[in-house]
Amino acid sequence: MHAAANWLPQARSKEEKVANLRKGTPVSWKSHSGTAEGKVVRKLTHPIQIKGHKAMATKENPEFLVETDEGKQAAHKAKALKKL
């Protein structure tokens, strides 16, 4: 094994990523118009309707309600969010 391989960042588990996202955490995500930025509003653990779309969140598979500075909201899984 090449010595440099030990310096590669380890992939985060789903649980680690979810644990690091809390209310107010600044994040970015892909949107129809490019990349959007905003903050986590709350963790979703039950299905919810947002802009006519149903987010199928569960306790086992949560999603996060995020909001831009302009007040636009969306729901995304942790893997779709990048912490800023």
N, CA, C and O atoms as a Maestro MAE file, in Angstrom:
{
 s_m_m2io_version
 :::
 2.0.0
}

f_m_ct {
 s_m_title
 :::
 protein
 m_atom[336] {
  # First column is atom index #
  i_m_mmod_type
  r_m_x_coord
  r_m_y_coord
  r_m_z_coord
  i_m_residue_number
  s_m_chain_name
  s_m_pdb_residue_name
  s_m_pdb_atom_name
  i_m_atomic_number
  :::
  1 25 0.845 -1.185 0.000 1 A "MET " " N  " 7
  2 3 0.000 0.000 0.000 1 A "MET " " CA " 6
  3 2 0.882 1.238 0.000 1 A "MET " " C  " 6
  4 15 1.897 1.278 0.697 1 A "MET " " O  " 8
  5 25 0.518 2.212 -0.748 2 A "HIS " " N  " 7
  6 3 1.253 3.460 -0.842 2 A "HIS " " CA " 6
  7 2 1.059 4.259 0.444 2 A "HIS " " C  " 6
  8 15 -0.058 4.336 0.957 2 A "HIS " " O  " 8
  9 25 2.115 4.845 0.964 3 A "ALA " " N  " 7
  10 3 2.058 5.577 2.230 3 A "ALA " " CA " 6
  11 2 1.089 6.759 2.174 3 A "ALA " " C  " 6
  12 15 0.450 7.079 3.176 3 A "ALA " " O  " 8
  13 25 0.975 7.400 1.030 4 A "ALA " " N  " 7
  14 3 0.092 8.566 0.914 4 A "ALA " " CA " 6
  15 2 -1.375 8.196 1.088 4 A "ALA " " C  " 6
  16 15 -2.188 9.059 1.420 4 A "ALA " " O  " 8
  17 25 -1.728 6.939 0.873 5 A "ALA " " N  " 7
  18 3 -3.126 6.517 1.009 5 A "ALA " " CA " 6
  19 2 -3.643 6.748 2.420 5 A "ALA " " C  " 6
  20 15 -4.846 6.923 2.615 5 A "ALA " " O  " 8
  21 25 -2.757 6.752 3.404 6 A "ASN " " N  " 7
  22 3 -3.178 6.980 4.785 6 A "ASN " " CA " 6
  23 2 -3.609 8.425 5.027 6 A "ASN " " C  " 6
  24 15 -4.269 8.716 6.025 6 A "ASN " " O  " 8
  25 25 -3.244 9.322 4.131 7 A "TRP " " N  " 7
  26 3 -3.570 10.732 4.299 7 A "TRP " " CA " 6
  27 2 -4.904 11.111 3.671 7 A "TRP " " C  " 6
  28 15 -5.370 12.238 3.839 7 A "TRP " " O  " 8
  29 25 -5.516 10.191 2.957 8 A "LEU " " N  " 7
  30 3 -6.804 10.476 2.329 8 A "LEU " " CA " 6
  31 2 -7.877 10.615 3.395 8 A "LEU " " C  " 6
  32 15 -7.884 9.851 4.360 8 A "LEU " " O  " 8
  33 25 -8.788 11.577 3.242 9 A "PRO " " N  " 7
  34 3 -9.858 11.723 4.231 9 A "PRO " " CA " 6
  35 2 -10.775 10.505 4.212 9 A "PRO " " C  " 6
  36 15 -11.062 9.942 3.155 9 A "PRO " " O  " 8
  37 25 -11.217 10.119 5.368 10 A "GLN " " N  " 7
  38 3 -12.122 8.981 5.487 10 A "GLN " " CA " 6
  39 2 -13.546 9.429 5.171 10 A "GLN " " C  " 6
  40 15 -13.960 10.528 5.540 10 A "GLN " " O  " 8
  41 25 -14.276 8.577 4.494 11 A "ALA " " N  " 7
  42 3 -15.681 8.873 4.188 11 A "ALA " " CA " 6
  43 2 -16.467 8.912 5.492 11 A "ALA " " C  " 6
  44 15 -16.267 8.078 6.376 11 A "ALA " " O  " 8
  45 25 -17.347 9.871 5.600 12 A "ARG " " N  " 7
  46 3 -18.164 9.979 6.807 12 A "ARG " " CA " 6
  47 2 -19.369 9.063 6.688 12 A "ARG " " C  " 6
  48 15 -19.947 8.890 5.615 12 A "ARG " " O  " 8
  49 25 -19.725 8.490 7.809 13 A "SER " " N  " 7
  50 3 -20.916 7.650 7.816 13 A "SER " " CA " 6
  51 2 -22.148 8.545 7.785 13 A "SER " " C  " 6
  52 15 -22.076 9.731 8.106 13 A "SER " " O  " 8
  53 25 -23.264 7.970 7.401 14 A "LYS " " N  " 7
  54 3 -24.526 8.700 7.351 14 A "LYS " " CA " 6
  55 2 -24.850 9.271 8.732 14 A "LYS " " C  " 6
  56 15 -25.331 10.399 8.842 14 A "LYS " " O  " 8
  57 25 -24.590 8.499 9.772 15 A "GLU " " N  " 7
  58 3 -24.889 8.936 11.133 15 A "GLU " " CA " 6
  59 2 -24.030 10.140 11.532 15 A "GLU " " C  " 6
  60 15 -24.516 11.055 12.197 15 A "GLU " " O  " 8
  61 25 -22.757 10.141 11.128 16 A "GLU " " N  " 7
  62 3 -21.874 11.263 11.451 16 A "GLU " " CA " 6
  63 2 -22.341 12.529 10.744 16 A "GLU " " C  " 6
  64 15 -22.351 13.607 11.337 16 A "GLU " " O  " 8
  65 25 -22.722 12.399 9.495 17 A "LYS " " N  " 7
  66 3 -23.160 13.557 8.717 17 A "LYS " " CA " 6
  67 2 -24.437 14.146 9.318 17 A "LYS " " C  " 6
  68 15 -24.558 15.364 9.448 17 A "LYS " " O  " 8
  69 25 -25.391 13.282 9.685 18 A "VAL " " N  " 7
  70 3 -26.653 13.737 10.271 18 A "VAL " " CA " 6
  71 2 -26.401 14.398 11.620 18 A "VAL " " C  " 6
  72 15 -27.021 15.415 11.932 18 A "VAL " " O  " 8
  73 25 -25.500 13.836 12.425 19 A "ALA " " N  " 7
  74 3 -25.220 14.377 13.756 19 A "ALA " " CA " 6
  75 2 -24.599 15.766 13.680 19 A "ALA " " C  " 6
  76 15 -24.751 16.553 14.614 19 A "ALA " " O  " 8
  77 25 -23.900 16.087 12.588 20 A "ASN " " N  " 7
  78 3 -23.245 17.383 12.451 20 A "ASN " " CA " 6
  79 2 -24.157 18.476 11.923 20 A "ASN " " C  " 6
  80 15 -23.754 19.638 11.890 20 A "ASN " " O  " 8
  81 25 -25.360 18.145 11.514 21 A "LEU " " N  " 7
  82 3 -26.291 19.146 10.984 21 A "LEU " " CA " 6
  83 2 -27.306 19.503 12.061 21 A "LEU " " C  " 6
  84 15 -28.113 18.674 12.480 21 A "LEU " " O  " 8
  85 25 -27.247 20.741 12.491 22 A "ARG " " N  " 7
  86 3 -28.151 21.220 13.530 22 A "ARG " " CA " 6
  87 2 -28.808 22.522 13.065 22 A "ARG " " C  " 6
  88 15 -28.379 23.124 12.081 22 A "ARG " " O  " 8
  89 25 -29.844 22.946 13.777 23 A "LYS " " N  " 7
  90 3 -30.522 24.198 13.472 23 A "LYS " " CA " 6
  91 2 -29.495 25.321 13.409 23 A "LYS " " C  " 6
  92 15 -28.691 25.497 14.325 23 A "LYS " " O  " 8
  93 25 -29.534 26.079 12.315 24 A "GLY " " N  " 7
  94 3 -28.633 27.205 12.154 24 A "GLY " " CA " 6
  95 2 -27.334 26.889 11.434 24 A "GLY " " C  " 6
  96 15 -26.570 27.801 11.118 24 A "GLY " " O  " 8
  97 25 -27.065 25.598 11.165 25 A "THR " " N  " 7
  98 3 -25.835 25.225 10.467 25 A "THR " " CA " 6
  99 2 -25.869 25.781 9.048 25 A "THR " " C  " 6
  100 15 -26.816 25.505 8.312 25 A "THR " " O  " 8
  101 25 -24.858 26.561 8.639 26 A "PRO " " N  " 7
  102 3 -24.820 27.049 7.262 26 A "PRO " " CA " 6
  103 2 -24.477 25.915 6.298 26 A "PRO " " C  " 6
  104 15 -23.523 25.171 6.523 26 A "PRO " " O  " 8
  105 25 -25.256 25.787 5.223 27 A "VAL " " N  " 7
  106 3 -25.076 24.710 4.255 27 A "VAL " " CA " 6
  107 2 -25.300 25.212 2.837 27 A "VAL " " C  " 6
  108 15 -25.861 26.287 2.624 27 A "VAL " " O  " 8
  109 25 -24.851 24.412 1.869 28 A "SER " " N  " 7
  110 3 -25.172 24.668 0.469 28 A "SER " " CA " 6
  111 2 -25.741 23.391 -0.123 28 A "SER " " C  " 6
  112 15 -25.535 22.302 0.412 28 A "SER " " O  " 8
  113 25 -26.461 23.532 -1.236 29 A "TRP " " N  " 7
  114 3 -27.057 22.381 -1.911 29 A "TRP " " CA " 6
  115 2 -27.294 22.736 -3.365 29 A "TRP " " C  " 6
  116 15 -27.355 23.912 -3.724 29 A "TRP " " O  " 8
  117 25 -27.425 21.728 -4.192 30 A "LYS " " N  " 7
  118 3 -27.710 21.949 -5.613 30 A "LYS " " CA " 6
  119 2 -29.187 22.242 -5.769 30 A "LYS " " C  " 6
  120 15 -30.041 21.606 -5.150 30 A "LYS " " O  " 8
  121 25 -29.469 23.235 -6.623 31 A "SER " " N  " 7
  122 3 -30.858 23.593 -6.913 31 A "SER " " CA " 6
  123 2 -31.020 23.692 -8.422 31 A "SER " " C  " 6
  124 15 -30.053 23.527 -9.166 31 A "SER " " O  " 8
  125 25 -32.237 23.959 -8.873 32 A "HIS " " N  " 7
  126 3 -32.507 24.068 -10.310 32 A "HIS " " CA " 6
  127 2 -31.705 25.201 -10.944 32 A "HIS " " C  " 6
  128 15 -31.350 25.131 -12.121 32 A "HIS " " O  " 8
  129 25 -31.424 26.232 -10.176 33 A "SER " " N  " 7
  130 3 -30.711 27.387 -10.729 33 A "SER " " CA " 6
  131 2 -29.217 27.384 -10.403 33 A "SER " " C  " 6
  132 15 -28.547 28.402 -10.577 33 A "SER " " O  " 8
  133 25 -28.689 26.254 -9.932 34 A "GLY " " N  " 7
  134 3 -27.261 26.166 -9.604 34 A "GLY " " CA " 6
  135 2 -27.069 25.690 -8.183 34 A "GLY " " C  " 6
  136 15 -27.631 24.674 -7.772 34 A "GLY " " O  " 8
  137 25 -26.270 26.432 -7.433 35 A "THR " " N  " 7
  138 3 -26.023 26.088 -6.038 35 A "THR " " CA " 6
  139 2 -26.703 27.112 -5.154 35 A "THR " " C  " 6
  140 15 -26.597 28.316 -5.384 35 A "THR " " O  " 8
  141 25 -27.397 26.629 -4.145 36 A "ALA " " N  " 7
  142 3 -28.071 27.505 -3.195 36 A "ALA " " CA " 6
  143 2 -27.361 27.411 -1.848 36 A "ALA " " C  " 6
  144 15 -26.748 26.394 -1.524 36 A "ALA " " O  " 8
  145 25 -27.452 28.480 -1.076 37 A "GLU " " N  " 7
  146 3 -26.882 28.501 0.266 37 A "GLU " " CA " 6
  147 2 -27.940 28.959 1.245 37 A "GLU " " C  " 6
  148 15 -28.833 29.735 0.906 37 A "GLU " " O  " 8
  149 25 -27.826 28.469 2.457 38 A "GLY " " N  " 7
  150 3 -28.755 28.863 3.501 38 A "GLY " " CA " 6
  151 2 -28.397 28.183 4.802 38 A "GLY " " C  " 6
  152 15 -27.240 27.843 5.047 38 A "GLY " " O  " 8
  153 25 -29.398 27.990 5.629 39 A "LYS " " N  " 7
  154 3 -29.179 27.381 6.945 39 A "LYS " " CA " 6
  155 2 -30.192 26.274 7.185 39 A "LYS " " C  " 6
  156 15 -31.287 26.272 6.622 39 A "LYS " " O  " 8
  157 25 -29.801 25.337 8.032 40 A "VAL " " N  " 7
  158 3 -30.713 24.278 8.452 40 A "VAL " " CA " 6
  159 2 -31.754 24.900 9.371 40 A "VAL " " C  " 6
  160 15 -31.414 25.606 10.320 40 A "VAL " " O  " 8
  161 25 -33.027 24.633 9.083 41 A "VAL " " N  " 7
  162 3 -34.125 25.117 9.920 41 A "VAL " " CA " 6
  163 2 -34.443 24.058 10.978 41 A "VAL " " C  " 6
  164 15 -34.572 24.363 12.164 41 A "VAL " " O  " 8
  165 25 -34.567 22.797 10.520 42 A "ARG " " N  " 7
  166 3 -34.820 21.712 11.465 42 A "ARG " " CA " 6
  167 2 -34.676 20.366 10.780 42 A "ARG " " C  " 6
  168 15 -34.701 20.265 9.553 42 A "ARG " " O  " 8
  169 25 -34.527 19.345 11.593 43 A "LYS " " N  " 7
  170 3 -34.451 17.963 11.125 43 A "LYS " " CA " 6
  171 2 -35.877 17.441 10.987 43 A "LYS " " C  " 6
  172 15 -36.697 17.609 11.890 43 A "LYS " " O  " 8
  173 25 -36.167 16.808 9.855 44 A "LEU " " N  " 7
  174 3 -37.498 16.255 9.596 44 A "LEU " " CA " 6
  175 2 -37.471 14.751 9.809 44 A "LEU " " C  " 6
  176 15 -36.608 14.058 9.269 44 A "LEU " " O  " 8
  177 25 -38.414 14.243 10.597 45 A "THR " " N  " 7
  178 3 -38.489 12.801 10.842 45 A "THR " " CA " 6
  179 2 -39.855 12.225 10.474 45 A "THR " " C  " 6
  180 15 -40.147 11.062 10.748 45 A "THR " " O  " 8
  181 25 -40.687 13.065 9.846 46 A "HIS " " N  " 7
  182 3 -42.010 12.637 9.374 46 A "HIS " " CA " 6
  183 2 -42.255 13.276 8.011 46 A "HIS " " C  " 6
  184 15 -41.705 14.340 7.731 46 A "HIS " " O  " 8
  185 25 -43.059 12.659 7.165 47 A "PRO " " N  " 7
  186 3 -43.361 13.244 5.857 47 A "PRO " " CA " 6
  187 2 -43.931 14.655 6.006 47 A "PRO " " C  " 6
  188 15 -44.651 14.951 6.959 47 A "PRO " " O  " 8
  189 25 -43.592 15.527 5.034 48 A "ILE " " N  " 7
  190 3 -44.054 16.912 5.062 48 A "ILE " " CA " 6
  191 2 -44.209 17.398 3.620 48 A "ILE " " C  " 6
  192 15 -43.491 16.948 2.727 48 A "ILE " " O  " 8
  193 25 -45.146 18.315 3.401 49 A "GLN " " N  " 7
  194 3 -45.349 18.937 2.085 49 A "GLN " " CA " 6
  195 2 -44.601 20.259 2.039 49 A "GLN " " C  " 6
  196 15 -44.773 21.102 2.920 49 A "GLN " " O  " 8
  197 25 -43.762 20.448 1.009 50 A "ILE " " N  " 7
  198 3 -43.047 21.712 0.806 50 A "ILE " " CA " 6
  199 2 -43.178 22.087 -0.654 50 A "ILE " " C  " 6
  200 15 -42.764 21.333 -1.535 50 A "ILE " " O  " 8
  201 25 -43.749 23.247 -0.915 51 A "LYS " " N  " 7
  202 3 -43.949 23.737 -2.289 51 A "LYS " " CA " 6
  203 2 -44.591 22.683 -3.194 51 A "LYS " " C  " 6
  204 15 -44.191 22.531 -4.348 51 A "LYS " " O  " 8
  205 25 -45.564 21.972 -2.686 52 A "GLY " " N  " 7
  206 3 -46.268 20.985 -3.494 52 A "GLY " " CA " 6
  207 2 -45.566 19.645 -3.633 52 A "GLY " " C  " 6
  208 15 -46.087 18.745 -4.292 52 A "GLY " " O  " 8
  209 25 -44.396 19.496 -3.028 53 A "HIS " " N  " 7
  210 3 -43.657 18.234 -3.076 53 A "HIS " " CA " 6
  211 2 -43.677 17.591 -1.702 53 A "HIS " " C  " 6
  212 15 -43.623 18.284 -0.685 53 A "HIS " " O  " 8
  213 25 -43.756 16.276 -1.670 54 A "LYS " " N  " 7
  214 3 -43.787 15.566 -0.397 54 A "LYS " " CA " 6
  215 2 -42.394 15.032 -0.070 54 A "LYS " " C  " 6
  216 15 -41.831 14.238 -0.823 54 A "LYS " " O  " 8
  217 25 -41.851 15.473 1.049 55 A "ALA " " N  " 7
  218 3 -40.577 14.950 1.545 55 A "ALA " " CA " 6
  219 2 -40.907 13.724 2.397 55 A "ALA " " C  " 6
  220 15 -41.665 13.820 3.362 55 A "ALA " " O  " 8
  221 25 -40.346 12.589 2.043 56 A "MET " " N  " 7
  222 3 -40.675 11.329 2.706 56 A "MET " " CA " 6
  223 2 -39.720 11.021 3.861 56 A "MET " " C  " 6
  224 15 -39.149 9.933 3.923 56 A "MET " " O  " 8
  225 25 -39.551 11.959 4.755 57 A "ALA " " N  " 7
  226 3 -38.641 11.797 5.884 57 A "ALA " " CA " 6
  227 2 -39.204 10.803 6.907 57 A "ALA " " C  " 6
  228 15 -40.414 10.728 7.122 57 A "ALA " " O  " 8
  229 25 -38.300 10.047 7.526 58 A "THR " " N  " 7
  230 3 -38.646 9.139 8.622 58 A "THR " " CA " 6
  231 2 -37.566 9.258 9.690 58 A "THR " " C  " 6
  232 15 -36.528 9.875 9.449 58 A "THR " " O  " 8
  233 25 -37.792 8.679 10.863 59 A "LYS " " N  " 7
  234 3 -36.761 8.683 11.902 59 A "LYS " " CA " 6
  235 2 -35.509 7.967 11.424 59 A "LYS " " C  " 6
  236 15 -34.393 8.383 11.733 59 A "LYS " " O  " 8
  237 25 -35.694 6.891 10.672 60 A "GLU " " N  " 7
  238 3 -34.568 6.098 10.175 60 A "GLU " " CA " 6
  239 2 -33.883 6.757 8.979 60 A "GLU " " C  " 6
  240 15 -32.705 6.508 8.725 60 A "GLU " " O  " 8
  241 25 -34.611 7.593 8.246 61 A "ASN " " N  " 7
  242 3 -34.090 8.240 7.053 61 A "ASN " " CA " 6
  243 2 -34.515 9.718 7.057 61 A "ASN " " C  " 6
  244 15 -35.355 10.129 6.256 61 A "ASN " " O  " 8
  245 25 -33.929 10.509 7.963 62 A "PRO " " N  " 7
  246 3 -34.366 11.900 8.098 62 A "PRO " " CA " 6
  247 2 -33.963 12.773 6.922 62 A "PRO " " C  " 6
  248 15 -33.060 12.439 6.155 62 A "PRO " " O  " 8
  249 25 -34.645 13.883 6.799 63 A "GLU " " N  " 7
  250 3 -34.289 14.923 5.848 63 A "GLU " " CA " 6
  251 2 -34.176 16.211 6.646 63 A "GLU " " C  " 6
  252 15 -34.564 16.265 7.813 63 A "GLU " " O  " 8
  253 25 -33.641 17.249 6.008 64 A "PHE " " N  " 7
  254 3 -33.453 18.515 6.696 64 A "PHE " " CA " 6
  255 2 -34.162 19.623 5.952 64 A "PHE " " C  " 6
  256 15 -34.013 19.763 4.738 64 A "PHE " " O  " 8
  257 25 -34.936 20.414 6.681 65 A "LEU " " N  " 7
  258 3 -35.582 21.590 6.125 65 A "LEU " " CA " 6
  259 2 -34.528 22.690 6.118 65 A "LEU " " C  " 6
  260 15 -33.982 23.040 7.164 65 A "LEU " " O  " 8
  261 25 -34.244 23.232 4.941 66 A "VAL " " N  " 7
  262 3 -33.252 24.287 4.791 66 A "VAL " " CA " 6
  263 2 -33.924 25.523 4.217 66 A "VAL " " C  " 6
  264 15 -34.957 25.429 3.555 66 A "VAL " " O  " 8
  265 25 -33.328 26.687 4.476 67 A "GLU " " N  " 7
  266 3 -33.920 27.930 4.017 67 A "GLU " " CA " 6
  267 2 -32.828 28.887 3.571 67 A "GLU " " C  " 6
  268 15 -31.810 29.040 4.248 67 A "GLU " " O  " 8
  269 25 -33.044 29.534 2.425 68 A "THR " " N  " 7
  270 3 -32.108 30.538 1.933 68 A "THR " " CA " 6
  271 2 -32.345 31.849 2.688 68 A "THR " " C  " 6
  272 15 -33.330 31.989 3.413 68 A "THR " " O  " 8
  273 25 -31.434 32.801 2.509 69 A "ASP " " N  " 7
  274 3 -31.604 34.120 3.122 69 A "ASP " " CA " 6
  275 2 -32.846 34.827 2.596 69 A "ASP " " C  " 6
  276 15 -33.402 35.700 3.263 69 A "ASP " " O  " 8
  277 25 -33.285 34.444 1.382 70 A "GLU " " N  " 7
  278 3 -34.490 35.037 0.785 70 A "GLU " " CA " 6
  279 2 -35.776 34.380 1.299 70 A "GLU " " C  " 6
  280 15 -36.872 34.824 0.957 70 A "GLU " " O  " 8
  281 25 -35.654 33.336 2.110 71 A "GLY " " N  " 7
  282 3 -36.819 32.680 2.691 71 A "GLY " " CA " 6
  283 2 -37.338 31.480 1.920 71 A "GLY " " C  " 6
  284 15 -38.368 30.917 2.289 71 A "GLY " " O  " 8
  285 25 -36.643 31.067 0.845 72 A "LYS " " N  " 7
  286 3 -37.070 29.898 0.084 72 A "LYS " " CA " 6
  287 2 -36.684 28.641 0.853 72 A "LYS " " C  " 6
  288 15 -35.559 28.524 1.339 72 A "LYS " " O  " 8
  289 25 -37.623 27.701 0.959 73 A "GLN " " N  " 7
  290 3 -37.388 26.477 1.722 73 A "GLN " " CA " 6
  291 2 -37.359 25.250 0.827 73 A "GLN " " C  " 6
  292 15 -37.975 25.210 -0.238 73 A "GLN " " O  " 8
  293 25 -36.621 24.248 1.297 74 A "ALA " " N  " 7
  294 3 -36.528 22.962 0.605 74 A "ALA " " CA " 6
  295 2 -36.187 21.904 1.647 74 A "ALA " " C  " 6
  296 15 -35.735 22.225 2.746 74 A "ALA " " O  " 8
  297 25 -36.408 20.642 1.293 75 A "ALA " " N  " 7
  298 3 -36.029 19.534 2.164 75 A "ALA " " CA " 6
  299 2 -35.014 18.674 1.418 75 A "ALA " " C  " 6
  300 15 -35.200 18.351 0.245 75 A "ALA " " O  " 8
  301 25 -33.943 18.309 2.111 76 A "HIS " " N  " 7
  302 3 -32.884 17.505 1.498 76 A "HIS " " CA " 6
  303 2 -32.356 16.479 2.493 76 A "HIS " " C  " 6
  304 15 -32.385 16.691 3.705 76 A "HIS " " O  " 8
  305 25 -31.879 15.375 1.960 77 A "LYS " " N  " 7
  306 3 -31.176 14.385 2.777 77 A "LYS " " CA " 6
  307 2 -29.805 14.947 3.126 77 A "LYS " " C  " 6
  308 15 -29.294 15.824 2.430 77 A "LYS " " O  " 8
  309 25 -29.212 14.445 4.199 78 A "ALA " " N  " 7
  310 3 -27.913 14.936 4.664 78 A "ALA " " CA " 6
  311 2 -26.850 14.848 3.580 78 A "ALA " " C  " 6
  312 15 -26.009 15.739 3.461 78 A "ALA " " O  " 8
  313 25 -26.881 13.780 2.790 79 A "LYS " " N  " 7
  314 3 -25.837 13.593 1.766 79 A "LYS " " CA " 6
  315 2 -25.892 14.663 0.675 79 A "LYS " " C  " 6
  316 15 -24.909 14.861 -0.039 79 A "LYS " " O  " 8
  317 25 -27.024 15.355 0.534 80 A "ALA " " N  " 7
  318 3 -27.159 16.403 -0.484 80 A "ALA " " CA " 6
  319 2 -26.704 17.768 0.027 80 A "ALA " " C  " 6
  320 15 -26.627 18.726 -0.742 80 A "ALA " " O  " 8
  321 25 -26.403 17.856 1.316 81 A "LEU " " N  " 7
  322 3 -26.024 19.134 1.920 81 A "LEU " " CA " 6
  323 2 -24.528 19.181 2.184 81 A "LEU " " C  " 6
  324 15 -23.922 18.199 2.613 81 A "LEU " " O  " 8
  325 25 -23.951 20.338 1.918 82 A "LYS " " N  " 7
  326 3 -22.530 20.552 2.189 82 A "LYS " " CA " 6
  327 2 -22.415 21.621 3.261 82 A "LYS " " C  " 6
  328 15 -22.910 22.735 3.094 82 A "LYS " " O  " 8
  329 25 -21.764 21.280 4.355 83 A "LYS " " N  " 7
  330 3 -21.586 22.221 5.451 83 A "LYS " " CA " 6
  331 2 -20.604 23.310 5.024 83 A "LYS " " C  " 6
  332 15 -19.539 23.011 4.483 83 A "LYS " " O  " 8
  333 25 -20.959 24.572 5.267 84 A "LEU " " N  " 7
  334 3 -20.096 25.704 4.890 84 A "LEU " " CA " 6
  335 2 -19.223 26.119 6.054 84 A "LEU " " C  " 6
  336 15 -18.431 27.053 5.929 84 A "LEU " " O  " 8
  :::
 }
 m_bond[335] {
  # First column is bond index #
  i_m_from
  i_m_to
  i_m_order
  :::
  1 1 2 1
  2 2 3 1
  3 3 4 2
  4 3 5 1
  5 5 6 1
  6 6 7 1
  7 7 8 2
  8 7 9 1
  9 9 10 1
  10 10 11 1
  11 11 12 2
  12 11 13 1
  13 13 14 1
  14 14 15 1
  15 15 16 2
  16 15 17 1
  17 17 18 1
  18 18 19 1
  19 19 20 2
  20 19 21 1
  21 21 22 1
  22 22 23 1
  23 23 24 2
  24 23 25 1
  25 25 26 1
  26 26 27 1
  27 27 28 2
  28 27 29 1
  29 29 30 1
  30 30 31 1
  31 31 32 2
  32 31 33 1
  33 33 34 1
  34 34 35 1
  35 35 36 2
  36 35 37 1
  37 37 38 1
  38 38 39 1
  39 39 40 2
  40 39 41 1
  41 41 42 1
  42 42 43 1
  43 43 44 2
  44 43 45 1
  45 45 46 1
  46 46 47 1
  47 47 48 2
  48 47 49 1
  49 49 50 1
  50 50 51 1
  51 51 52 2
  52 51 53 1
  53 53 54 1
  54 54 55 1
  55 55 56 2
  56 55 57 1
  57 57 58 1
  58 58 59 1
  59 59 60 2
  60 59 61 1
  61 61 62 1
  62 62 63 1
  63 63 64 2
  64 63 65 1
  65 65 66 1
  66 66 67 1
  67 67 68 2
  68 67 69 1
  69 69 70 1
  70 70 71 1
  71 71 72 2
  72 71 73 1
  73 73 74 1
  74 74 75 1
  75 75 76 2
  76 75 77 1
  77 77 78 1
  78 78 79 1
  79 79 80 2
  80 79 81 1
  81 81 82 1
  82 82 83 1
  83 83 84 2
  84 83 85 1
  85 85 86 1
  86 86 87 1
  87 87 88 2
  88 87 89 1
  89 89 90 1
  90 90 91 1
  91 91 92 2
  92 91 93 1
  93 93 94 1
  94 94 95 1
  95 95 96 2
  96 95 97 1
  97 97 98 1
  98 98 99 1
  99 99 100 2
  100 99 101 1
  101 101 102 1
  102 102 103 1
  103 103 104 2
  104 103 105 1
  105 105 106 1
  106 106 107 1
  107 107 108 2
  108 107 109 1
  109 109 110 1
  110 110 111 1
  111 111 112 2
  112 111 113 1
  113 113 114 1
  114 114 115 1
  115 115 116 2
  116 115 117 1
  117 117 118 1
  118 118 119 1
  119 119 120 2
  120 119 121 1
  121 121 122 1
  122 122 123 1
  123 123 124 2
  124 123 125 1
  125 125 126 1
  126 126 127 1
  127 127 128 2
  128 127 129 1
  129 129 130 1
  130 130 131 1
  131 131 132 2
  132 131 133 1
  133 133 134 1
  134 134 135 1
  135 135 136 2
  136 135 137 1
  137 137 138 1
  138 138 139 1
  139 139 140 2
  140 139 141 1
  141 141 142 1
  142 142 143 1
  143 143 144 2
  144 143 145 1
  145 145 146 1
  146 146 147 1
  147 147 148 2
  148 147 149 1
  149 149 150 1
  150 150 151 1
  151 151 152 2
  152 151 153 1
  153 153 154 1
  154 154 155 1
  155 155 156 2
  156 155 157 1
  157 157 158 1
  158 158 159 1
  159 159 160 2
  160 159 161 1
  161 161 162 1
  162 162 163 1
  163 163 164 2
  164 163 165 1
  165 165 166 1
  166 166 167 1
  167 167 168 2
  168 167 169 1
  169 169 170 1
  170 170 171 1
  171 171 172 2
  172 171 173 1
  173 173 174 1
  174 174 175 1
  175 175 176 2
  176 175 177 1
  177 177 178 1
  178 178 179 1
  179 179 180 2
  180 179 181 1
  181 181 182 1
  182 182 183 1
  183 183 184 2
  184 183 185 1
  185 185 186 1
  186 186 187 1
  187 187 188 2
  188 187 189 1
  189 189 190 1
  190 190 191 1
  191 191 192 2
  192 191 193 1
  193 193 194 1
  194 194 195 1
  195 195 196 2
  196 195 197 1
  197 197 198 1
  198 198 199 1
  199 199 200 2
  200 199 201 1
  201 201 202 1
  202 202 203 1
  203 203 204 2
  204 203 205 1
  205 205 206 1
  206 206 207 1
  207 207 208 2
  208 207 209 1
  209 209 210 1
  210 210 211 1
  211 211 212 2
  212 211 213 1
  213 213 214 1
  214 214 215 1
  215 215 216 2
  216 215 217 1
  217 217 218 1
  218 218 219 1
  219 219 220 2
  220 219 221 1
  221 221 222 1
  222 222 223 1
  223 223 224 2
  224 223 225 1
  225 225 226 1
  226 226 227 1
  227 227 228 2
  228 227 229 1
  229 229 230 1
  230 230 231 1
  231 231 232 2
  232 231 233 1
  233 233 234 1
  234 234 235 1
  235 235 236 2
  236 235 237 1
  237 237 238 1
  238 238 239 1
  239 239 240 2
  240 239 241 1
  241 241 242 1
  242 242 243 1
  243 243 244 2
  244 243 245 1
  245 245 246 1
  246 246 247 1
  247 247 248 2
  248 247 249 1
  249 249 250 1
  250 250 251 1
  251 251 252 2
  252 251 253 1
  253 253 254 1
  254 254 255 1
  255 255 256 2
  256 255 257 1
  257 257 258 1
  258 258 259 1
  259 259 260 2
  260 259 261 1
  261 261 262 1
  262 262 263 1
  263 263 264 2
  264 263 265 1
  265 265 266 1
  266 266 267 1
  267 267 268 2
  268 267 269 1
  269 269 270 1
  270 270 271 1
  271 271 272 2
  272 271 273 1
  273 273 274 1
  274 274 275 1
  275 275 276 2
  276 275 277 1
  277 277 278 1
  278 278 279 1
  279 279 280 2
  280 279 281 1
  281 281 282 1
  282 282 283 1
  283 283 284 2
  284 283 285 1
  285 285 286 1
  286 286 287 1
  287 287 288 2
  288 287 289 1
  289 289 290 1
  290 290 291 1
  291 291 292 2
  292 291 293 1
  293 293 294 1
  294 294 295 1
  295 295 296 2
  296 295 297 1
  297 297 298 1
  298 298 299 1
  299 299 300 2
  300 299 301 1
  301 301 302 1
  302 302 303 1
  303 303 304 2
  304 303 305 1
  305 305 306 1
  306 306 307 1
  307 307 308 2
  308 307 309 1
  309 309 310 1
  310 310 311 1
  311 311 312 2
  312 311 313 1
  313 313 314 1
  314 314 315 1
  315 315 316 2
  316 315 317 1
  317 317 318 1
  318 318 319 1
  319 319 320 2
  320 319 321 1
  321 321 322 1
  322 322 323 1
  323 323 324 2
  324 323 325 1
  325 325 326 1
  326 326 327 1
  327 327 328 2
  328 327 329 1
  329 329 330 1
  330 330 331 1
  331 331 332 2
  332 331 333 1
  333 333 334 1
  334 334 335 1
  335 335 336 2
  :::
 }
}
